[in-house]
Amino acid sequence: MVEGVTKWVAFSGKVVIFMFIGNYQHGFDAKGRIIIPSKFRAALGERFVITRGLDNCIFVYPREEWEIFEGKIKSLPSTKDSRAFSRFFFSGASECDVDKQGRILVPSHLREYAKIDKDAVVIGVANRVEIWSQDAWADYNDSDLLSPDNIAAKMEELGGI
């Protein structure tokens, strides 16, 4: 078991799902590379997909999760909104390989989208990893969205835990 990544086995005993958890401070180097925490690398595999994420961050998906996500997008009806949704994620997507130092090269269009110059936070969010600019992550955490009262109210709306 890799610390920072939880492994779940379905009742059938066949399906293995990795859940990414935790957050790590890292910086981009001059060439646009960032270290993926070792705790995440094993579950991401040798090749994975990165793309524009919601909330102006970068989403990082293991191949298996990307294929599930891709299938969900492909199954949407061909409405104006679903086409825009598809374009948002697929046009920004790129396959990544981890180098021997545990780094990935993040394309400049994704760094620009996420407004990351140097300092970043790499977080685990269940089935994916997210890369945030350090300032945007701090702002997000300081927002009313994450107040305990707001979270409790939203959880209640969703049916509780």
C-alpha positions as a Markdown table, in Angstrom:
| # | Residue | x | y | z |
|---|---|---|---|---|
| 1 | Met | 0.0 | 0.0 | 0.0 |
| 2 | Val | 1.3 | 3.4 | -0.9 |
| 3 | Glu | 0.8 | 6.1 | 1.7 |
| 4 | Gly | -1.4 | 8.9 | 0.3 |
| 5 | Val | -3.2 | 6.5 | -2.0 |
| 6 | Thr | -5.9 | 4.2 | -0.6 |
| 7 | Lys | -6.6 | 0.9 | -2.4 |
| 8 | Trp | -10.2 | -0.4 | -2.4 |
| 9 | Val | -11.2 | -3.9 | -3.5 |
| 10 | Ala | -14.8 | -4.3 | -4.6 |
| 11 | Phe | -17.0 | -7.0 | -3.1 |
| 12 | Ser | -16.4 | -9.2 | -6.2 |
| 13 | Gly | -12.7 | -9.1 | -5.3 |
| 14 | Lys | -11.8 | -8.2 | -8.9 |
| 15 | Val | -12.1 | -4.5 | -9.2 |
| 16 | Val | -9.3 | -2.3 | -7.7 |
| 17 | Ile | -9.9 | 1.4 | -7.3 |
| 18 | Phe | -7.2 | 3.8 | -6.1 |
| 19 | Met | -8.3 | 6.8 | -4.1 |
| 20 | Phe | -5.9 | 9.8 | -4.1 |
| 21 | Ile | -5.7 | 11.7 | -0.8 |
| 22 | Gly | -3.5 | 14.5 | 0.7 |
| 23 | Asn | -1.8 | 17.6 | -0.6 |
| 24 | Tyr | 1.8 | 18.4 | -1.3 |
| 25 | Gln | 3.7 | 21.7 | -2.1 |
| 26 | His | 5.9 | 21.6 | -5.2 |
| 27 | Gly | 7.3 | 24.1 | -7.6 |
| 28 | Phe | 7.6 | 24.1 | -11.4 |
| 29 | Asp | 11.1 | 24.3 | -12.8 |
| 30 | Ala | 12.2 | 26.7 | -15.6 |
| 31 | Lys | 11.2 | 24.0 | -18.2 |
| 32 | Gly | 7.7 | 23.6 | -16.9 |
| 33 | Arg | 8.2 | 20.4 | -15.0 |
| 34 | Ile | 6.8 | 19.5 | -11.7 |
| 35 | Ile | 7.4 | 16.6 | -9.4 |
| 36 | Ile | 4.5 | 14.3 | -8.9 |
| 37 | Pro | 4.5 | 13.1 | -5.3 |
| 38 | Ser | 5.9 | 9.5 | -5.1 |
| 39 | Lys | 2.7 | 8.7 | -3.1 |
| 40 | Phe | 0.7 | 9.3 | -6.3 |
| 41 | Arg | 3.0 | 8.0 | -9.0 |
| 42 | Ala | 2.4 | 4.3 | -8.4 |
| 43 | Ala | -1.4 | 4.6 | -8.8 |
| 44 | Leu | -1.1 | 7.0 | -11.8 |
| 45 | Gly | 1.1 | 4.6 | -13.7 |
| 46 | Glu | 3.7 | 5.3 | -16.3 |
| 47 | Arg | 1.4 | 7.2 | -18.7 |
| 48 | Phe | -1.6 | 9.2 | -17.6 |
| 49 | Val | -3.7 | 12.1 | -18.9 |
| 50 | Ile | -3.7 | 15.8 | -17.8 |
| 51 | Thr | -6.2 | 18.4 | -18.8 |
| 52 | Arg | -7.9 | 21.6 | -17.9 |
| 53 | Gly | -9.9 | 21.1 | -14.7 |
| 54 | Leu | -12.7 | 23.0 | -13.1 |
| 55 | Asp | -11.9 | 25.9 | -10.7 |
| 56 | Asn | -8.9 | 26.8 | -12.8 |
| 57 | Cys | -6.7 | 23.9 | -11.8 |
| 58 | Ile | -5.2 | 21.0 | -13.8 |
| 59 | Phe | -6.8 | 17.5 | -13.6 |
| 60 | Val | -4.5 | 14.5 | -13.7 |
| 61 | Tyr | -6.2 | 11.1 | -14.4 |
| 62 | Pro | -4.8 | 7.6 | -14.4 |
| 63 | Arg | -5.5 | 5.9 | -17.8 |
| 64 | Glu | -8.3 | 3.8 | -16.3 |
| 65 | Glu | -10.1 | 6.8 | -14.8 |
| 66 | Trp | -9.6 | 8.8 | -17.9 |
| 67 | Glu | -11.3 | 6.1 | -20.0 |
| 68 | Ile | -14.2 | 6.1 | -17.6 |
| 69 | Phe | -14.5 | 9.9 | -17.8 |
| 70 | Glu | -14.1 | 9.8 | -21.6 |
| 71 | Gly | -16.9 | 7.2 | -21.9 |
| 72 | Lys | -19.2 | 9.4 | -19.8 |
| 73 | Ile | -18.5 | 12.4 | -22.0 |
| 74 | Lys | -19.0 | 10.4 | -25.2 |
| 75 | Ser | -22.4 | 9.1 | -23.9 |
| 76 | Leu | -23.8 | 12.7 | -23.5 |
| 77 | Pro | -26.3 | 13.8 | -26.1 |
| 78 | Ser | -24.9 | 16.1 | -28.8 |
| 79 | Thr | -26.3 | 19.3 | -27.3 |
| 80 | Lys | -24.5 | 22.7 | -27.5 |
| 81 | Asp | -23.6 | 22.4 | -23.8 |
| 82 | Ser | -22.2 | 18.8 | -24.1 |
| 83 | Arg | -20.2 | 19.8 | -27.1 |
| 84 | Ala | -18.7 | 22.7 | -25.2 |
| 85 | Phe | -18.0 | 20.4 | -22.2 |
| 86 | Ser | -16.2 | 17.9 | -24.5 |
| 87 | Arg | -14.1 | 20.6 | -26.2 |
| 88 | Phe | -13.1 | 22.0 | -22.8 |
| 89 | Phe | -11.7 | 18.7 | -21.5 |
| 90 | Phe | -10.4 | 17.0 | -24.7 |
| 91 | Ser | -8.8 | 20.0 | -26.4 |
| 92 | Gly | -6.7 | 20.7 | -23.3 |
| 93 | Ala | -5.8 | 17.1 | -22.7 |
| 94 | Ser | -2.3 | 15.7 | -23.0 |
| 95 | Glu | -0.7 | 12.4 | -22.2 |
| 96 | Cys | 2.2 | 12.5 | -19.7 |
| 97 | Asp | 5.1 | 10.3 | -18.8 |
| 98 | Val | 7.0 | 10.6 | -15.6 |
| 99 | Asp | 10.8 | 11.0 | -15.9 |
| 100 | Lys | 13.4 | 9.3 | -13.7 |
| 101 | Gln | 13.2 | 12.1 | -11.2 |
| 102 | Gly | 9.5 | 11.8 | -10.8 |
| 103 | Arg | 8.7 | 14.9 | -12.9 |
| 104 | Ile | 6.2 | 15.6 | -15.6 |
| 105 | Leu | 6.3 | 18.3 | -18.2 |
| 106 | Val | 3.1 | 20.2 | -18.0 |
| 107 | Pro | 2.2 | 21.9 | -21.4 |
| 108 | Ser | 2.4 | 25.7 | -21.2 |
| 109 | His | -1.3 | 26.1 | -22.2 |
| 110 | Leu | -2.3 | 24.2 | -19.0 |
| 111 | Arg | 0.1 | 26.2 | -16.8 |
| 112 | Glu | -1.3 | 29.4 | -18.2 |
| 113 | Tyr | -4.9 | 28.2 | -17.8 |
| 114 | Ala | -4.2 | 27.4 | -14.1 |
| 115 | Lys | -2.2 | 30.6 | -13.7 |
| 116 | Ile | 0.8 | 28.7 | -12.3 |
| 117 | Asp | 4.2 | 30.4 | -12.6 |
| 118 | Lys | 6.2 | 28.5 | -10.0 |
| 119 | Asp | 4.7 | 27.4 | -6.7 |
| 120 | Ala | 2.0 | 24.8 | -6.9 |
| 121 | Val | 0.0 | 22.4 | -4.7 |
| 122 | Val | -0.6 | 18.9 | -5.9 |
| 123 | Ile | -3.7 | 17.4 | -4.2 |
| 124 | Gly | -5.4 | 14.0 | -4.2 |
| 125 | Val | -9.2 | 14.1 | -4.9 |
| 126 | Ala | -10.5 | 10.6 | -4.8 |
| 127 | Asn | -10.1 | 9.3 | -8.4 |
| 128 | Arg | -7.8 | 12.0 | -9.7 |
| 129 | Val | -4.9 | 14.4 | -8.8 |
| 130 | Glu | -5.3 | 18.1 | -9.1 |
| 131 | Ile | -2.5 | 20.7 | -9.6 |
| 132 | Trp | -3.3 | 24.2 | -8.3 |
| 133 | Ser | -1.4 | 27.4 | -8.2 |
| 134 | Gln | -0.4 | 27.9 | -4.6 |
| 135 | Asp | -2.2 | 31.3 | -4.4 |
| 136 | Ala | -5.4 | 29.9 | -6.0 |
| 137 | Trp | -5.4 | 27.0 | -3.6 |
| 138 | Ala | -5.0 | 29.3 | -0.6 |
| 139 | Asp | -7.9 | 31.5 | -1.9 |
| 140 | Tyr | -10.1 | 28.5 | -2.4 |
| 141 | Asn | -9.4 | 27.2 | 1.1 |
| 142 | Asp | -10.2 | 30.6 | 2.6 |
| 143 | Ser | -13.5 | 30.9 | 0.7 |
| 144 | Asp | -16.9 | 30.6 | 2.3 |
| 145 | Leu | -17.4 | 27.5 | 0.1 |
| 146 | Leu | -15.4 | 25.5 | 2.6 |
| 147 | Ser | -16.8 | 26.8 | 5.8 |
| 148 | Pro | -18.0 | 23.9 | 8.1 |
| 149 | Asp | -21.5 | 25.3 | 8.1 |
| 150 | Asn | -21.7 | 25.5 | 4.3 |
| 151 | Ile | -20.2 | 22.0 | 3.9 |
| 152 | Ala | -22.8 | 20.6 | 6.4 |
| 153 | Ala | -25.6 | 22.3 | 4.6 |
| 154 | Lys | -24.5 | 21.0 | 1.2 |
| 155 | Met | -24.0 | 17.5 | 2.6 |
| 156 | Glu | -27.6 | 17.6 | 3.9 |
| 157 | Glu | -28.9 | 18.7 | 0.5 |
| 158 | Leu | -27.1 | 15.7 | -1.0 |
| 159 | Gly | -28.6 | 13.3 | 1.4 |
| 160 | Gly | -26.0 | 13.4 | 4.2 |
| 161 | Ile | -23.0 | 11.1 | 4.5 |
